[in-house]
Amino acid sequence: MMFHIFGCPMHFGVGDKGLTYSLDYFNDYCKDLEITMLPEITMPEYNLKNLKNLNSVIATCEQIAEEGRKAIKNGEVPLFIAGDHSSVIGTISASATCYDNLGLIWIDAHPDINTDATTVTGNIHGMPVAALLGMGEKRLTQILTPDVKLRPENIVMIGLRDIDPPEATFLEKLKIRHYTYDEVLKRGLEACLNDTVSYLSHLKHVHISFDIDVMDPAFLPGVSVPVPDGFKEAEAFRIMDRLMTELPISSYDIVEYNAEHDTDDKTAAFAKKLAHFILKH
Ligand SMILES: NC(=[NH2+])NCCC[C@H](N)C(=O)O
């Protein structure tokens, strides 16, 4: 498999200043990865309180999506290492534009399915799944093409443990398959993975979006929105190993690494190990 690793600092979706330098720090920390760096694009803003930095998020996602689409057309498998999770409106739009009926495995403490009408924070990193489903602010749904990028029945979320009430309503209404962290504890990880694999097994292309805040911040504190509990390293690698072995994964994200909140480079080390794990699989 020919991988192309991209990196984008992207902090506009959450506004945490730590993200503006985290990707450069990470790039230095693992030079061997040969990351193609894509800069953030800063645009004039209207300062909407329910869509913070909207224009800059859109411009940066357009660029990410263009580069991702080029890579896929070249026969490469893109691995995006990015700042906040709004960046995947770009990465997943690229994959969805190249592959019909794209599947998505969302490994995250948050479902990120808020819209401009439901958000409490106004942070667009809480909205990517909604945007990719064609919901909410129109311009966020039209990266690369005006088409809706994802179908709710092609999505599985794993590890959720911080769901806003309107997000719970969307998950239920759209019947989005999800395994909360509690459910994983109750039913067992293998059972949830068995279900995930059989649920998506008819698809030809699946994207994995891995948000580092799905991990237990007691061990990996370097994220912008930590939530207590979460996966330990062995579980994360087990999840990735099974999904990569049993499903046709054709693009990847690793997001939300934030050096500002890290201690002793623990989170950087994990992100590096995860990237290498994907490349060597
Ligand atoms: N990608 C993330 N870390 N998302 C956190 C989102 C938190 C909250 N639900 C919000 O909408 O602001």
PDBQT file of the ligand as one rigid body, heavy atoms in Angstrom, charges set to zero:
ROOT
HETATM    1  N1  LIG A 301     -13.564  16.791  18.293  1.00  0.00    +0.000 N 
HETATM    2  C1  LIG A 301     -13.813  17.105  19.533  1.00  0.00    +0.000 C 
HETATM    3  N2  LIG A 301     -12.889  17.015  20.459  1.00  0.00    +0.000 N 
HETATM    4  N3  LIG A 301     -15.042  17.526  19.810  1.00  0.00    +0.000 N 
HETATM    5  C2  LIG A 301     -15.493  17.974  21.074  1.00  0.00    +0.000 C 
HETATM    6  C3  LIG A 301     -16.875  18.566  20.979  1.00  0.00    +0.000 C 
HETATM    7  C4  LIG A 301     -17.379  19.007  22.326  1.00  0.00    +0.000 C 
HETATM    8  C5  LIG A 301     -18.810  19.537  22.308  1.00  0.00    +0.000 C 
HETATM    9  N4  LIG A 301     -19.754  18.485  22.062  1.00  0.00    +0.000 N 
HETATM   10  C6  LIG A 301     -18.975  20.654  21.286  1.00  0.00    +0.000 C 
HETATM   11  O1  LIG A 301     -19.791  20.531  20.394  1.00  0.00    +0.000 OA
HETATM   12  O2  LIG A 301     -18.305  21.645  21.373  1.00  0.00    +0.000 OA
ENDROOT
TORSDOF 0
